[in-house]
Amino acid sequence: MCEKDVLERLYEVVLERKRNPQEGSYTCYLFDKGLDKILKKVGEESAETIIAAKNGVAPETVGEISDLIYHLMVLLAAQEIPLSAVMEELDRRSQKIGNLKQFHTVDRET
C-alpha cells in the first residue's frame, strides 16, 4: 500500500467523524472542543516527537510522529483544508533543486 493512500484513508476517517459525530470518538471530542484544543494537541505532539527523537528510540519516535500526523489531519479538517492541498505543495517542493535558503547570521558577540 502506498503511503499516500494511508494518509488519504486517515484523512477520510477524520472527515467522516467531523460529518457524522460518533459518541466516544476521540476525533469527535477534538472537534467538539474546538480549534484551541486541536492546536494544543498539535503542540504537545510536536514536543513529544522532539523528545522521542532526542532520546534516540526509533519505535517511540515513530509513535510520536504518528500521533503528530493524526493531529495535523484533524487540524486540516477543522480548517477545511483538503489533504490534496498539502500533497500538492509537497510535490511542488520536491521538484525544487538548489533551494537552500540563505540564513541570517547573528553576531552573538555583541
Backbone as CSV, one residue per row, in Angstrom:
resi,resn,N_x,N_y,N_z,CA_x,CA_y,CA_z,C_x,C_y,C_z
1,MET,0.843,-1.188,0.000,0.000,0.000,0.000,0.883,1.245,0.000
2,CYS,0.486,2.190,-0.775,1.210,3.453,-0.923,1.013,4.318,0.320
3,GLU,2.079,5.016,0.718,1.993,5.903,1.888,0.915,6.957,1.701
4,LYS,0.798,7.454,0.478,-0.214,8.462,0.179,-1.611,7.903,0.452
5,ASP,-1.835,6.627,0.107,-3.130,6.002,0.359,-3.444,5.950,1.843
6,VAL,-2.449,5.661,2.659,-2.648,5.602,4.111,-3.044,6.979,4.631
7,LEU,-2.359,8.010,4.190,-2.691,9.365,4.615,-4.093,9.749,4.151
8,GLU,-4.430,9.409,2.917,-5.764,9.728,2.400,-6.850,8.997,3.183
9,ARG,-6.619,7.727,3.510,-7.616,6.984,4.297,-7.779,7.594,5.681
10,LEU,-6.674,7.957,6.318,-6.738,8.589,7.639,-7.515,9.893,7.557
11,TYR,-7.218,10.696,6.557,-7.913,11.975,6.396,-9.404,11.758,6.174
12,GLU,-9.750,10.758,5.386,-11.165,10.463,5.135,-11.881,10.023,6.408
13,VAL,-11.216,9.254,7.250,-11.810,8.854,8.535,-12.053,10.092,9.398
14,VAL,-11.078,10.988,9.436,-11.220,12.223,10.216,-12.391,13.045,9.682
15,LEU,-12.481,13.196,8.366,-13.594,13.941,7.771,-14.936,13.284,8.076
16,GLU,-14.973,11.969,8.029,-16.213,11.248,8.326,-16.644,11.490,9.770
17,ARG,-15.698,11.514,10.692,-16.027,11.799,12.098,-16.542,13.225,12.255
18,LYS,-16.011,14.130,11.454,-16.468,15.517,11.513,-17.905,15.631,10.976
19,ARG,-18.176,14.931,9.882,-19.509,14.975,9.265,-20.549,14.223,10.093
20,ASN,-20.139,13.094,10.652,-21.054,12.212,11.380,-20.465,11.853,12.742
21,PRO,-20.585,12.759,13.694,-20.004,12.510,15.024,-20.504,11.202,15.637
22,GLN,-19.571,10.518,16.292,-19.885,9.262,16.974,-19.506,9.409,18.439
23,GLU,-20.410,9.028,19.299,-20.140,9.113,20.725,-18.944,8.229,21.077
24,GLY,-18.070,8.764,21.906,-16.889,8.022,22.328,-15.699,8.157,21.399
25,SER,-15.857,8.877,20.301,-14.770,9.062,19.344,-13.852,10.194,19.814
26,TYR,-12.561,9.907,19.898,-11.588,10.923,20.284,-11.544,12.042,19.252
27,THR,-11.653,11.683,17.980,-11.653,12.687,16.919,-12.829,13.634,17.094
28,CYS,-13.997,13.088,17.390,-15.188,13.921,17.605,-15.013,14.804,18.835
29,TYR,-14.377,14.257,19.860,-14.085,15.046,21.061,-13.242,16.276,20.696
30,LEU,-12.226,16.077,19.874,-11.373,17.194,19.468,-12.171,18.240,18.694
31,PHE,-12.997,17.795,17.750,-13.817,18.746,17.001,-14.777,19.485,17.926
32,ASP,-15.341,18.769,18.880,-16.290,19.374,19.818,-15.610,20.439,20.683
33,LYS,-14.366,20.183,21.088,-13.638,21.131,21.938,-13.145,22.335,21.147
34,GLY,-12.954,22.168,19.856,-12.618,23.300,19.009,-11.144,23.471,18.687
35,LEU,-10.884,24.534,17.960,-9.550,24.789,17.419,-8.481,24.912,18.496
36,ASP,-8.778,25.581,19.597,-7.754,25.739,20.638,-7.266,24.386,21.154
37,LYS,-8.181,23.443,21.365,-7.802,22.107,21.846,-6.990,21.373,20.781
38,ILE,-7.418,21.482,19.532,-6.690,20.819,18.444,-5.273,21.376,18.343
39,LEU,-5.134,22.685,18.410,-3.810,23.307,18.343,-2.948,22.915,19.534
40,LYS,-3.558,22.825,20.702,-2.818,22.395,21.896,-2.269,20.986,21.690
41,LYS,-3.084,20.107,21.130,-2.629,18.735,20.891,-1.526,18.687,19.843
42,VAL,-1.622,19.506,18.800,-0.550,19.555,17.796,0.748,19.989,18.470
43,GLY,0.664,20.995,19.325,1.855,21.456,20.043,2.429,20.390,20.950
44,GLU,1.560,19.714,21.703,2.017,18.649,22.610,2.684,17.525,21.829
45,GLU,2.060,17.118,20.744,2.626,16.014,19.966,3.932,16.419,19.288
46,SER,4.046,17.680,18.906,5.314,18.174,18.344,6.421,18.069,19.379
47,ALA,6.126,18.520,20.589,7.125,18.464,21.662,7.493,17.013,21.988
48,GLU,6.499,16.134,22.034,6.768,14.727,22.330,7.587,14.078,21.219
49,THR,7.365,14.497,19.990,8.166,13.987,18.871,9.618,14.412,19.023
50,ILE,9.830,15.651,19.394,11.190,16.163,19.597,11.892,15.380,20.701
51,ILE,11.210,15.171,21.806,11.806,14.447,22.935,12.125,13.010,22.549
52,ALA,11.194,12.342,21.869,11.435,10.960,21.455,12.630,10.872,20.510
53,ALA,12.706,11.807,19.570,13.839,11.802,18.636,15.147,12.061,19.364
54,LYS,15.122,12.985,20.304,16.321,13.300,21.089,16.777,12.085,21.894
55,ASN,15.807,11.294,22.386,16.140,10.088,23.155,16.665,8.970,22.273
56,GLY,16.442,9.074,20.974,17.017,8.125,20.030,16.396,6.742,20.031
57,VAL,15.155,6.618,20.489,14.476,5.323,20.480,13.490,5.336,19.309
58,ALA,13.880,4.686,18.233,13.121,4.767,16.981,11.638,4.404,17.136
59,PRO,11.280,3.310,17.824,9.846,2.993,17.935,9.043,4.091,18.643
60,GLU,9.619,4.723,19.636,8.940,5.824,20.317,8.796,7.023,19.373
61,THR,9.827,7.305,18.604,9.778,8.413,17.649,8.712,8.158,16.597
62,VAL,8.650,6.934,16.096,7.629,6.574,15.097,6.235,6.770,15.689
63,GLY,6.030,6.348,16.916,4.733,6.512,17.567,4.353,7.970,17.722
64,GLU,5.297,8.783,18.140,5.005,10.213,18.329,4.775,10.924,17.000
65,ILE,5.541,10.558,15.977,5.307,11.144,14.660,3.917,10.747,14.158
66,SER,3.519,9.521,14.402,2.186,9.072,14.005,1.111,9.876,14.718
67,ASP,1.289,10.109,16.023,0.339,10.937,16.773,0.280,12.353,16.201
68,LEU,1.443,12.901,15.874,1.503,14.252,15.323,0.783,14.327,13.979
69,ILE,1.023,13.363,13.109,0.368,13.356,11.805,-1.143,13.268,11.972
70,TYR,-1.596,12.408,12.874,-3.037,12.301,13.123,-3.616,13.659,13.545
71,HIS,-2.973,14.308,14.506,-3.489,15.588,14.986,-3.414,16.670,13.901
72,LEU,-2.415,16.593,13.037,-2.352,17.521,11.901,-3.513,17.271,10.939
73,MET,-3.899,16.014,10.765,-5.054,15.700,9.920,-6.330,16.310,10.514
74,VAL,-6.464,16.221,11.829,-7.621,16.826,12.489,-7.599,18.336,12.272
75,LEU,-6.429,18.944,12.370,-6.299,20.382,12.140,-6.691,20.738,10.708
76,LEU,-6.218,19.966,9.746,-6.596,20.213,8.353,-8.112,20.176,8.187
77,ALA,-8.733,19.153,8.743,-10.188,19.016,8.622,-10.909,20.161,9.326
78,ALA,-10.422,20.545,10.484,-11.049,21.640,11.232,-10.971,22.948,10.457
79,GLN,-9.893,23.142,9.724,-9.694,24.359,8.947,-10.236,24.245,7.525
80,GLU,-10.828,23.075,7.223,-11.381,22.796,5.899,-10.336,22.938,4.798
81,ILE,-9.148,22.449,5.099,-8.057,22.417,4.126,-7.971,20.985,3.609
82,PRO,-8.106,20.785,2.315,-8.032,19.420,1.797,-6.603,18.874,1.882
83,LEU,-6.508,17.601,2.163,-5.202,16.951,2.191,-4.490,17.133,0.856
84,SER,-5.247,17.168,-0.220,-4.643,17.331,-1.547,-3.845,18.630,-1.655
85,ALA,-4.253,19.662,-0.926,-3.505,20.928,-0.955,-2.108,20.736,-0.378
86,VAL,-2.013,19.973,0.690,-0.709,19.695,1.311,0.117,18.793,0.399
87,MET,-0.525,17.769,-0.163,0.197,16.847,-1.032,0.729,17.571,-2.265
88,GLU,-0.071,18.484,-2.821,0.377,19.259,-3.985,1.542,20.169,-3.621
89,GLU,1.486,20.771,-2.437,2.590,21.637,-2.003,3.868,20.832,-1.799
90,LEU,3.731,19.651,-1.194,4.905,18.788,-1.009,5.478,18.358,-2.354
91,ASP,4.597,18.040,-3.281,5.053,17.658,-4.616,5.787,18.813,-5.285
92,ARG,5.210,20.003,-5.176,5.851,21.193,-5.761,7.235,21.394,-5.154
93,ARG,7.322,21.258,-3.849,8.614,21.461,-3.182,9.618,20.385,-3.543
94,SER,9.147,19.168,-3.774,10.074,18.075,-4.089,10.729,18.263,-5.450
95,GLN,10.152,19.115,-6.282,10.693,19.352,-7.609,11.728,20.466,-7.639
96,LYS,11.875,21.146,-6.528,12.866,22.226,-6.469,14.256,21.634,-6.310
97,ILE,15.199,22.273,-6.941,16.599,21.865,-6.820,17.383,23.093,-6.393
98,GLY,18.274,22.907,-5.447,19.111,24.022,-5.012,18.322,25.102,-4.316
99,ASN,17.433,24.692,-3.405,16.596,25.673,-2.738,17.063,25.981,-1.315
100,LEU,18.343,25.811,-1.059,18.879,26.137,0.253,18.720,27.627,0.486
101,LYS,18.031,27.950,1.547,17.781,29.352,1.856,19.020,29.970,2.479
102,GLN,19.193,31.230,2.234,20.269,31.971,2.870,19.828,32.298,4.293
103,PHE,20.607,31.874,5.254,20.246,32.108,6.638,20.872,33.401,7.132
104,HIS,20.102,34.129,7.891,20.582,35.356,8.517,21.490,34.979,9.681
105,THR,22.712,35.493,9.656,23.628,35.185,10.752,23.570,36.295,11.774
106,VAL,23.630,35.898,13.015,23.569,36.845,14.130,24.928,36.867,14.800
107,ASP,25.431,38.061,15.028,26.698,38.228,15.750,26.392,38.116,17.234
108,ARG,26.732,36.986,17.823,26.431,36.738,19.238,27.447,37.382,20.177
109,GLU,28.465,38.006,19.611,29.495,38.652,20.429,29.086,40.048,20.850
110,THR,28.063,40.610,20.209,27.655,41.985,20.535,26.345,42.017,21.249
